[in-house]
Amino acid sequence: MKYNGKNKNELYTGGKSYPGKKSPFDVWTRGNVAEAFPDIMTPLSWSLWGETMNELLRNAFRYYSFSSEVKEKCFIMLKNGKLYYNIGLVNLYMKRIGLFSMDEIVGGETAYKEKKQKRRIHWLKFMVHLPGSIKAEKNNGKLEAESRLKWREFYRYHKKWAELDYNSMNLDELFHLFNERIVYGKANMHLHTDATTAAFSKMAMLQWKLKKNGYDDSSLLKLVNDIEGIEMAEINQHMELLKNMIEPLDQKQQILECLKGENWKQSLMDSGFTQVCIFIEENLIGNYGHRGKNELEIKEPYWAENPRMLLNMIIERCENKEAGRTREQEKINVEDKKFGKLIEQSRTFTMLRENNKHYLYLIIAEIKRIIRIINTKLCSTIPQMEQDDIYFMEYEELGRLIGDISEFEKIKANVIVRKKIYSEFLVKCDEPETKTPGKKVLRGIPACYGRVTGRVKVINHNYAGDIKKGDIIVIKSLDISWTPLFSVAGGLVTELGGILSHAAIIAREYNIPTIVNVENATSILKNGDQIVLDGETGVIHYDKTISTS
């Protein structure tokens, strides 16, 4: 994948272009670092976050005393709405400080191909960049305290903002608050990227050290599961309490029918199921309503705005008996002298990686709430403006439009071009053709140990239900919004991701055998296929004649 930056309507770079010589180290992949971005983004979302994320990545590498060239590099870009990540450039900088390739930790389409390369650390290079490493370690030492302080601050602001009546404000007032939330969000995004960088480096070092001391690949996964305090993993407890509330009732089916309707709250109240309604609103939507799929995409609703996906998973949980997993976490003993501190750091930074994102997204949900009202007011003021036009504007264009409505005609011309590009991409996706392998074996990166046999359920991001107890979910990539399904699924297979992807972390908390980075899994595996998933070796057998013992 090559970057040329010639057509602004074709390639959005968040307001900064990257001309000049092409680097021979540029290797663009659809896999994305830290899963910070959704697979597809609109111009508005990219113009808000794209350059911010690029700058955060540059800062991470500047810690290690690299030359000034880093500040001109492009690590993430958007072409025709699709996110691309420069795994080649990241690996170049990792190797410069003496570390091995990060493909297996980060994930992406090149990960498995790189996996067989021998891991080694170049100590001379590592020592050259030691001052930067020491600085990074000092910052990491303060990260947990800073993060916990910010969690309380974000939650306090969230409660305060919820009381504001945005509908009574004019466009200028709304845009001012919108800008304030954007600036506040950007100023604190480093909490997530710092925790991510720290978790990646500690996990990579632990993986290397375990190998050196004769431990197998599954040892790492057994040491970094069952981490206390991951907020999104705790949704399982609320889902189980709700299931236990509904299960004994004679009117269980009536309750589930109420949940299937668009006016579910009123239906529950009218039918006398007030406690069920209150529990969902206070414990599920109240605690997790700011989450959802494709969360940095401004166009995508969050659960409180549109809880349909969450409600479908509640229904599924209640319809599947014995949904909770019973396989016990396998423990592994290693010598604390050699590994103790590194294990503790890997687990702590993994928890911070998940929770910093969880609390930061209170701000993202608020930004979405404001933009919806701005959109409604603009559409009522400008008759020619369509409901989704705003998402195909760039941030600077939106500001101009609010300042002067007469700018709409010029901006609309750009919007039309961008919409056409997106629609053509969605109709004619230029992904390479899938070649079915001769042997009925697929390989990927083990993300949660365990061996399981089950029925394949291939799902996409328009999922509307129909996961049965024990099904093995097969999906291109999995964001945090799928967490409630993990208590039902027997296993998980994704096409993208590494052992520190969000899906992998939560899967380990739910103890679901998982393999990530399985090339073309959603094309090769079909609904109903019986497969054997080995979460220790990263191998999937899908020949139906194979022994499943």
Secondary structure, DSSP 4 states (H G I P E B T S, - for coil): -------TTTEE-TT----SPPPTT--EES--GGG-S-SB--HHHHHHHHHHHHHHHHHHHHTTT--GGGGG---EEEETTEEEEEHHHHHHHHHHTT----HHHH--TTHHHHHTSPP---HHHHHHTHHHHHHHHHHHHHHHHHHHHHHHHHHHHHHHHHT--GGGS-HHHHHHHHHHHHHHHHHHTHHHHHHHHHHHHHHHHHHHHHHHTT--HHHHHHHS-S-TT-GGGGHHHHHHHHHHHHTT-TTHHHHHHHHHSTTHHHHHHHTT-HHHHHHIIIIIIHHHTT--SSTT-TTSPPTTT-THHHHHHHHHHHHSTT-S--PPPPP----HHHHHHHHHHHHHHHHHHHHHHHHHHHHHHHHHHHHHHHHHHHHHH-TT--TTGGGGS-HHHHHHHHH-GGGHHHHHHHHHHHHHHHHHHHHS--PPPP---SSSEEE-EEEE--EEEEEEEE--TT--S-PPTT-EEEES---GGGGGGGGT-SEEEESS--TTSHHHHHHHHHT--EEE--TTHHHHS-TT-EEEEETTTTEEE--TTS---
